[in-house]
Amino acid sequence: MTLPNSDAVSLREHLEALRLADEKLQAERDRRYAEVNVEREKALKIKEEADRNALVLAREIQDFKDEKANNLRSQIEGERGSYVTQSELRSLEDKIATQLKTINEFISQNRGKTGGLQAGWQVLIGIVMAALALYAILK
């Protein structure tokens, strides 16, 4: 059965054209999938490189932090010996209090002696002055 149109194509030719178009479509799809896979592999390589760099950077940062923490710990340990502890301070306070007590007792004893001597001298000077005044009056 043929159609009166001159542009008529046989079923075999039509199916052959469809098969060729389908093959072209499959070839284009395969090419695009291959391109996507290549780009995906490139992206994966970039991601892996970035992950490696991030790990290296994280390790460097952690090493830096550890080094700074160790330096601070060493500084604190070094300074720890140069500060007085509370027990040492109390001991020193007791020693000073004992020495001050001894000094205060000595001063108190000498004050009593010198106070008496000073009073005696004042009385003696007073008597001498009175005698001189009496002598000046009588003369």
HELIX and SHEET records of a PDB file:
HELIX    1   1 LEU A   11  ARG A   80  1                                  70    
HELIX    2   2 GLN A   86  LEU A  138  1                                  53    
END                                                                             
